[in-house]
């Protein structure tokens, strides 16, 4: 999956040299059920807080968090 994405990205952007898009230790994960989805959903939105970028998820401007708040 990563390889196909990288190849498609390079082709779309006209890149012919070797590039690294994935950080070491990254792996694909298939969402198994609603609980698994919720866990990953919250992990993604809490990540900027965990890494000290903001105090609350809603303070981080580069997130889908705001869109989900609007929808619910």
C-alpha positions as CSV (number, residue, x, y, z in Angstrom):
1,X,0.0,0.0,0.0
2,X,2.8,2.5,0.9
3,X,4.7,1.6,-2.2
4,X,1.7,2.1,-4.5
5,X,0.9,5.5,-2.8
6,X,4.5,6.6,-3.2
7,X,4.7,5.6,-6.9
8,X,1.4,7.3,-7.6
9,X,2.5,10.5,-5.7
10,X,5.8,10.6,-7.7
11,X,4.0,10.2,-11.0
12,X,1.3,12.8,-10.2
13,X,4.0,15.3,-9.2
14,X,6.5,14.5,-11.9
15,X,9.2,13.3,-9.4
16,X,11.8,10.9,-10.8
17,X,14.4,10.9,-8.0
18,X,14.2,8.7,-5.0
19,X,12.1,10.2,-2.2
20,X,11.1,9.2,1.4
21,X,7.5,9.8,2.3
22,X,7.1,7.5,5.2
23,X,8.7,7.7,8.6
24,X,10.4,4.6,10.0
25,X,8.1,2.5,12.1
26,X,5.0,3.4,10.2
27,X,2.7,0.6,9.3
28,X,-0.7,0.3,7.7
29,X,-3.7,-0.5,9.8
30,X,-7.1,-1.8,8.7
31,X,-9.9,-0.4,10.9
32,X,-11.7,-3.5,12.4
33,X,-14.8,-2.1,14.0
34,X,-16.5,1.1,15.4
35,X,-14.4,1.0,18.6
36,X,-11.1,0.7,16.6
37,X,-12.2,3.6,14.5
38,X,-13.1,5.7,17.5
39,X,-9.7,4.9,19.1
40,X,-7.8,6.0,16.0
41,X,-10.0,9.0,15.5
42,X,-9.2,10.3,19.0
43,X,-5.6,9.4,18.7
44,X,-5.2,11.5,15.6
45,X,-6.9,14.5,17.1
46,X,-5.1,14.3,20.5
47,X,-1.6,13.9,18.9
48,X,-0.9,17.7,18.8
49,X,-1.7,17.9,22.5
50,X,0.5,14.8,23.3
51,X,3.4,16.4,21.5
52,X,3.1,19.8,23.2
53,X,1.9,21.8,20.2
54,X,-1.3,22.9,21.8
55,X,-3.2,22.5,25.1
56,X,-6.4,21.3,23.6
57,X,-7.2,19.5,20.2
58,X,-9.4,22.4,19.1
59,X,-6.5,24.8,19.4
60,X,-4.6,23.0,16.6
61,X,-5.4,24.7,13.2
62,X,-4.3,21.8,10.9
63,X,-6.8,19.2,11.8
64,X,-10.1,17.7,10.8
65,X,-11.3,18.1,14.4
66,X,-13.0,21.4,13.6
67,X,-15.0,19.8,10.8
68,X,-16.2,17.0,13.0
69,X,-17.3,19.4,15.7
70,X,-19.4,21.3,13.0
71,X,-21.0,18.1,11.8
72,X,-22.1,16.8,15.2
